[in-house]
């Protein structure tokens, strides 16, 4: 990052032509053949971990040990234990977790509208989130999404992003009931023709209650045709309603969201960045923009590794609720989460 808050590109793998062209837009760029050499380089202030989840822990801990600020894609680790270890290692260093959506300008405006009381007391909400991923066919390089051991699946990714937005607007989730299903138990690898067994859910239904008192249902489904992918978050209050919607083919975490309400409201703030496939850069850009402000001001407003740990514990509670058929309570966890917010 330079003195004007612009991030400079440093990469640790060979660049294909599109990425090579991207680096030309920056005044400085370096290439490393070893990620640990990049982490140790004194010219670099912020390390981004954007690789498969099983490799997060080693690189995150190395970056923290080197005293660097760290951005990591979500989920932070394969397990709650890994997330706890990384959050504990962060200390006073700046961290950011790539939970994409809760910092979206429309989501922030929705949270402001709700807290203002203009739609009254929040009563209930309905969330539908679909994705083209986790369906009956995948290329072989995505086969690791089918394996529990990878820590990367519909629960930890799509459900994690979805419920993070729910909490950003309605407050921490204090109770969950859940049902998980594997609708596509056999997955065909499109490039090899082989078949694999899916170990992780591709459909998740959650019934929950938030700290604001609102109850909600969330239906998260994989394997939807790209043209049919959509997200909707509808909130009914005692005096009105509001909704957030998106039809981006990459799902909730990519692209902008549209805010509507029964009352008038100021337009959401302009996004820090735009671009990417159908505007897919907007939400990641908001996380980076918040991180830059924190680094310059010495503040800690960006959702970081403690936030990621909360999200991991929430997903663990949903997994337990589905497996045991018993409601899970998260009161102590939510008190800590709301204090952070």
N, C-alpha and C positions, 0 to 999 in steps of 0.2 A: 504494500500500500504506500503511495507516495504522500507528500505533505498536503495535497489537495483532496485527499480521501479517495483517490482512484486506486483500484486494485490493479496490480501488474501481474502478468501471467508467468507462472513457473510450472513446468510440466515434467512428469517423470516417466512418460511413455512416448513411443514414436508417434508423431503427428501425421494423420491423414490429411490430404489437401484441404478439406473444409476448415480443419482446426488450424492448419498453417496460415490460411488466409485470415482467420480470426486474430491471430497473434500480431499480425501486421498493423492492427488498429491501435496497438499499445506502443508507447515509446520504448519500453524495455521488456524483454522476455528472455528467459533462460530455459535450458532443457537439462534435465538430470536423468541419469540412468539408474539412480538409486534414490528411493524416497527418503532414506535416512540422511543422505548427504544434503538433500534439499531442506530437511527439517533442521539440520545443524547450521545451515548457512545464515550468517548474521545479517544478510541483506533482506531477509524475509521476516515479516512481522506476523503474518496470519497464515495458518496451514488449513487447507480444505481437504477433508477426507470424503471422497465421493467414489468409493469402490464397494465391492460386495461386503455385506454386513460381517461375515466371519473375520474379515481382516481389519475391522475398525479398531478393535481393542489395542492391538500392538502398535499401530501407527498413532492413535490418539494419545496413548500413554507416552510414547516417545516424544511427541510434539509438546505435551504438557511438561515433560521432564526438561525439555529444552527452553522452557519459559515462553512458549509461543501462544498467542491467541489461537483458538481452534474452532473452525466451523465443521460440523459433521452431519452428514445426511442422516435422516431418521429411517429406521430405529437406531439408537445409539449403539446398542449391543445386541448380542443374540439372546441374552437372558437378563432378568432383573439384576442378578448378581454382577454381571459385566457392567451394566449401567451404573450400579452403585459404586463399583470400583473406579470407573472413569469420573463420575461426579465427585467422588471423594478426593481424587487426585488433582482436580482443577484448582482448588484453593482459591486464591484471589485473582487468578488469571481470567481473562475474558473468554467466554465460550458462547457458541451459538448452535442450536439444533435446527436442522432443516425440516421442521414441521411446517409444511407449506400451506398457508391459508389463513391462519389466525391473525397475521399481520396485514392481510389484504386490506386496502383502503375501505372497501365496502363492508367488510367484517368489522373493522374498527368503528365505522359510522353506525352500524347496527347495534354494537355494544353501547355506544353513547346514547342512542335513542332509547334503548331499553333502560339504562341506568337513570335517564332523565325522568322516567315515569310517564312519558307521553302516550304510551299505549297501555298504561296501567300496570297492574300486577301481572307478571307472566304466569299463565295458567298451564299451557301444554304446548308441545312442539312435535312436529313430525319431520323426520329426516330420511331421505332416500338418496343413496350414493351408489352408483354403478360404475363398473370399470370393464374395459375389454380384456384386461389381464385375468389370469387365473381361470381360463376357460378350458375347453376340451383339447385344444391344440396349442403347442408352444414350440419355438425353436429350441434346440438342445442347449444353447448357452443360457436359457432361462429355466432349465430343469431344476436348478437349485431352489427355485421358488416352491417346488413341490415337497421339499424335505424339511421336516421339523427342525433338524439340526442347524439349518442355515440362519434361522431367526428372521428370515425375510418372507413374509406371506401376507395374505389378505388382512389378517388380524393386525399384525404389527405395522403394516404400511397403510392400507386404505382405511381400515377402522381407526387406526391411530391418528391419521390426518383428520378424519371426519369428526371424531370426538374432541379433538383439540379445538376445532372451530366451535363446536357446541359449548365447550367450557369458556371460550373467549367471549361468547355472547351471554350465556345464561349462568356463568359461574361454575365452580367445581362440581363434579358429579359425586354424589354422596352414597348412592345405592344403584346396584345393577342386577337385573335378571337377564339371562341370555340363552340363546340356542344357536349352536353352530352345526353346519351340515357340509358334507362333501357331495356336491351335486354331480361332479364329474370325477368319479373315482379313478378312471383310466385316462391318461393324457397321452396323445400322440405327439411325438417329436417331428415337426414338419420337415426338417432337413434330412433326417435319417430314416424316418418311417417307423422307428422303434416306439414301443409303448412303455410308459412309466406309471407307477401307482402314485396317486396323490396322497400325501400324509397330512395335509393341512386343510382347514375349511376353505371353501370358496363361496360360502354364504354365511352371513352372521346377522342375527336379529338381536337387538338390545332394547330392553325396557328399563328406563332409569329415572332417577330423580336428581335434580340439581340443587345447589346451595340456595338458589333464588326461590325454591319451592316449586318450580315448574317440573312437570313430569314430561318424559319424551319417549318416543319410539324411534329407533334407527334401524333401517333395513339396508344392509350393504351386500351387494351381489357382484360376483365376478362372471366372466364369460359372456358379457353383453356385446353385441355387434357395435363397432366403433361409432356408427351413425346413430345408434340408439343410446349411447352413454349420456347420462345426465345427473345432475345433483340438484336437490331442492331441500331447503331448510325453512319450514313454515312455523312461525311462532304466533300463538293467539294470546293476547292479553285481555285484561278486564275492560279496557277502553279502546282497543284497536288491534291491529296485526302488523306484522312485517314478514318479509321473505327474502331469502338469498337463493339465487339460482345460477346454474352454469350448464353448458352443453359441450364443454371442451372434451375432445376425444381422449385426452389423458386423464380425465377425471377432475375431482375437486381441487387437487393440489396444483393443477396447472391452469393457467389462464385466469382471466378476470371473473368476478362474480357480479351479478346484477342485484341491486337492492331495490325492493319495492315496499311500500307501507301504506297504511290507511290514513296517514298524516303527512303533511309536508315536512321536508327535511333538507338541510344543506347537502349539496352533492358531495360525495366522498372526495377526499384529497387526491390530488394527482399522484399517480404512482411514481416511484423513484426511477424505475426503468421500464422499458417496454421491449417488444421484439421477441424473437424466438418463434417457434411454430405456433401460429395462432395466438401470439402473446404469452407463450408459456413461461417467459422469463420473469413475469411480474411478481410472483410470490417469493421466489428465491431472492429476487432483487430487493424486496422489502426487508428481508432478514439481513442481507448484507448492508443495506443502508442504515438500519438500526445499529448494527455492529460498529460501523464506522463512527456514528455519533457517539456511541459508548466509549470507543477507544480514544476519541478526541476529548470528550468531556470527563472521562473517568467514572462514568455511570455504568449501571448494570441493568438496563431496561430490556435488553434483547433476551428472549427465551433461550436459556442455556442448558447446561447438562443437568441441573437440578430439575428443570422443567421436563427434560427428556426422561429422567428417572420417574417422575410422576406419571408420565404417559405410559411408561413400561409397566408400572404397578397397576395402572388402570386396565391395561390389556390383560395382565395376569389375573385380575379380579374377574374380568369377563370370561376368560378361559375357565376359571374355577367355577363360576356360576353355571356355565354350560355343562361342564363335566359332572358336577354334583347335583345339579337341579335345585340349587339353593341360592337365595338372594345374598349378595355380597355387599357389605357396608364399608365405606371408605372415609368415614368421618374424620379420623385423625389426619389421614393423608390429605384430605381436602382443606382442612384448616391451614395446614402448612402451605398448600398450593395457593390458596386465596391470599395468604400473607405475602407471597412472592409477587402476585399480580398487583 
